[in-house]
Amino acid sequence: MKVWKQTSSTNSLIKKFNIGKYREMDLRLEKLDVLRSIGHVQMLGEVNTISTEEAKQLIDQLNLILTEIESGLFSISEHCE
């Protein structure tokens, strides 16, 4: 199952190089992705794109994910590419 929709064709050499490696790469980058998302949510709250309460709720949930990552409990299903 793809968690994203491809809208253009991809060169077969690129597919051969990348297929099956996204999950592996995501597992190495997950902590940085969450930290980046926390920063993004903070910015959205500061410029009033989302409310302060929404920003707090999102950051609380992202921190829960971060705790799972740091404790080794977070995983990405093998069915996700």
Sequence and secondary structure as in RCSB ss.txt:
>XXXX:A:sequence
MKVWKQTSSTNSLIKKFNIGKYREMDLRLEKLDVLRSIGHVQMLGEVNTISTEEAKQLIDQLNLILTEIESGLFS
ISEHCE
>XXXX:A:secstr
  SS   S   HHHHHHHTTTHHHHHHHHHHHHHHHHHHHHHHHHHTTSS HHHHHHHHHHHHHHHHHHHHT   
  TT  
